[in-house]
């Protein structure tokens, strides 16, 4: 039951005036009823506003490319790929910088491991730049197939 803002203000002013009049006249029972009605209206308005905000956030999170990331405290679970309804690869990562997961626990990385990861990332960047066109072409084919099936 969403009403335009101007009519809501008008009804609120009417309630306030009658509420004040009821209190001044000493009719506390009707004042209590008017107050209860006004509080219910405010709660309903806030609830509607929160529902709309949650729906907008849910819609935005569906559109994010990181839709397969679940944060779980100091770790995050990434479902890397889903094919035919089955998760093909699941990977847990640490959300804390400089830490990794070993044996299900978050552990600090050694300096040599950090250096090796840095070098590997640099090498991967160069290789991915070379393969970028192939990756984009395959992604576009996949998206076209999904659209044809009515999934996107």
C-alpha positions, -999 to +999 in steps of 0.1 A: +000+000+000+023+028-013+008+062-013+022+094-029+043+114-005+020+144-003-010+124+008+011+106+034+022+140+048-014+152+048-027+121+067+002+124+091-007+160+098-043+150+103-033+122+127-010+146+146-037+172+149-063+147+161-037+131+184-029+164+200-066+173+202-073+139+218-046+143+244-057+179+252-093+168+255-082+140+279-095+112+256-064+089+261-080+058+247-085+073+212-051+090+215-035+056+220-054+042+190-043+071+168-007+067+180-008+029+173-022+036+138+005+062+130+033+039+143+019+010+121+019+033+091+055+044+098+066+008+102+049-003+070+065+026+051+100+017+064+094-020+057+084-012+021+115+010+017+138-018+030+122-044+008+128-022-023+164-016-012+170-053-006+155-062-039+178-036-056+208-050-038+199-086-047+195-076-084+229-058-084+246-087-067+232-111-094+248-089-121+283-088-106+310-109-122+320-121-088+286-138-082+303-171-074+323-157-044+311-164-009+328-146+019+332-165+051+351-144+077+388-146+070+383-169+040+363-168+008+350-197-012+351-194-049+330-218-071+352-214-101+331-232-127+297-249-129+288-271-158+256-292-161+247-282-126+279-296-111+307-276-095+339-286-113+363-266-092+360-251-057+388-231-042+392-215-008+412-183-005+423-161+023+408-126+024+437-114+046+466-100+026+499-119+031+481-151+043+472-183+026+452-215+035+471-247+044+454-277+058+422-257+062+439-230+083+448-194+075+486-193+077+511-164+071+530-167+038+568-169+039+587-141+022+600-165-005+565-176-013+553-140-016+582-133-040+574-164-061+537-155-062+546-120-074+568-133-102+542-158-112+515-131-113+538-110-136+544-140-159+507-148-160+499-112-169+522-114-199+507-148-210+471-137-206+477-106-226+488-128-255+458-151-251+432-124-245+416-125-280+410-162-278+395-159-243+372-131-254+361-150-285+353-182-264+334-161-238+313-145-265+305-179-280+294-192-245+273-161-239+257-165-273+248-201-266+234-192-232+213-165-247+200-189-274+190-213-246+173-185-227+196-185-197+209-149-200 
